């Protein structure tokens, strides 16, 4: 068993691989994984819930904060500090530092919408 040089699995019964030579295993034909990473989507259609681009600045020019730093559960494509729409808002958004004032409104916010281009 320690002499196998690739992926293998047990097979039912014994197969005759050569005259008088039987084995209960065979090599498996496992395809290689793709070598290219999927390309990010740099634009959106609809509510932007499927947006996976690299935009990391809010529509008011505020740098987005990392989703992990914001203690947001890391799913739905929440990578680094990229704009996303994980919570069914109207469009993609991101966390910002709570000391930032949004668009001269005088409102201190913890998040802001992002200006993701349409496809």
C-alpha positions as CSV (number, residue, x, y, z in Angstrom):
1,X,0.0,0.0,0.0
2,X,2.9,2.4,0.7
3,X,4.1,2.1,-2.9
4,X,1.2,3.9,-4.6
5,X,2.3,6.9,-6.7
6,X,-1.1,8.6,-7.1
7,X,-4.7,8.7,-5.9
8,X,-6.2,5.3,-5.5
9,X,-9.3,3.6,-4.1
10,X,-10.4,0.1,-3.1
11,X,-12.5,-1.7,-5.7
12,X,-15.0,-4.6,-5.1
13,X,-13.5,-8.1,-5.4
14,X,-10.1,-8.8,-6.8
15,X,-9.1,-7.8,-10.3
16,X,-6.5,-9.7,-12.3
17,X,-4.0,-7.0,-13.4
18,X,-1.6,-9.5,-14.9
19,X,-1.7,-13.3,-15.3
20,X,-2.0,-14.7,-11.8
21,X,-1.7,-11.2,-10.2
22,X,-4.8,-9.9,-8.4
23,X,-5.4,-6.6,-6.5
24,X,-8.3,-5.0,-4.7
25,X,-7.4,-1.4,-5.5
26,X,-7.0,0.7,-8.6
27,X,-5.8,4.2,-9.4
28,X,-8.4,7.0,-9.7
29,X,-8.6,9.5,-12.5
30,X,-9.1,12.7,-10.6
31,X,-9.1,15.9,-12.7
32,X,-6.9,18.7,-11.6
33,X,-8.4,21.8,-10.1
34,X,-8.6,24.9,-12.3
35,X,-5.4,27.0,-12.0
36,X,-7.1,30.4,-12.5
37,X,-9.0,32.2,-9.8
38,X,-12.5,33.4,-10.8
39,X,-12.3,37.1,-11.9
40,X,-14.1,39.6,-9.7
41,X,-17.2,41.3,-11.0
42,X,-16.4,45.0,-11.1
43,X,-19.9,46.1,-11.9
44,X,-23.4,45.2,-10.8
45,X,-27.0,44.4,-11.9
46,X,-29.9,44.5,-9.6
47,X,-29.5,45.1,-5.8
48,X,-25.7,44.4,-6.0
49,X,-26.0,41.3,-3.7
50,X,-23.8,39.4,-6.2
51,X,-21.2,42.2,-6.5
52,X,-17.7,40.8,-6.0
53,X,-15.4,43.6,-7.1
54,X,-12.6,45.3,-5.3
55,X,-14.2,48.7,-4.6
56,X,-13.2,49.7,-1.0
57,X,-14.3,53.4,-0.7
58,X,-17.8,54.6,0.1
59,X,-19.8,56.9,-2.1
60,X,-18.7,59.7,0.1
61,X,-15.0,58.9,-0.4
62,X,-14.5,57.2,3.0
63,X,-12.2,54.2,3.2
64,X,-14.1,51.0,4.0
65,X,-13.1,49.0,7.1
66,X,-12.4,45.3,7.1
67,X,-15.5,43.1,7.6
68,X,-13.6,41.1,10.3
69,X,-12.7,44.3,12.2
70,X,-16.4,45.3,12.1
71,X,-17.2,41.9,13.7
72,X,-19.5,41.0,10.7
73,X,-19.8,37.3,10.0
74,X,-17.5,36.4,7.1
75,X,-19.8,35.0,4.5
76,X,-21.6,36.2,1.4
77,X,-18.3,37.3,-0.2
78,X,-17.3,39.5,2.8
79,X,-13.6,39.8,1.9
80,X,-11.1,42.4,3.2
81,X,-12.8,45.8,3.1
82,X,-14.6,45.5,-0.2
83,X,-18.1,46.9,-0.7
84,X,-20.8,44.2,-0.5
85,X,-24.6,43.9,0.1
86,X,-24.9,41.0,2.5
87,X,-28.0,42.2,4.3
88,X,-30.4,43.0,1.4
89,X,-30.0,46.7,1.5
90,X,-30.7,48.8,-1.6
91,X,-27.1,48.6,-2.8
92,X,-23.6,47.6,-1.7
93,X,-22.2,49.2,1.4
94,X,-19.3,48.9,3.8
95,X,-18.4,49.7,7.4
96,X,-16.6,53.0,8.0
97,X,-15.0,54.4,11.2
98,X,-17.8,55.6,13.4
99,X,-16.2,59.0,13.7
100,X,-16.7,59.7,10.0
101,X,-19.5,62.2,9.1
102,X,-21.5,61.2,6.1
103,X,-21.9,63.7,3.2
104,X,-22.0,66.9,5.3
105,X,-25.2,65.7,7.0
106,X,-23.7,65.9,10.4
107,X,-24.7,62.3,10.9
108,X,-22.0,60.1,12.4
109,X,-22.5,56.6,10.9
110,X,-20.9,53.2,11.1
111,X,-21.6,52.3,7.5
112,X,-22.1,54.0,4.1
113,X,-23.3,53.0,0.7
114,X,-20.8,52.4,-2.1
115,X,-20.9,53.8,-5.7
116,X,-20.6,50.6,-7.6
117,X,-20.7,51.1,-11.4
118,X,-23.6,49.4,-13.4
119,X,-22.7,46.8,-15.9
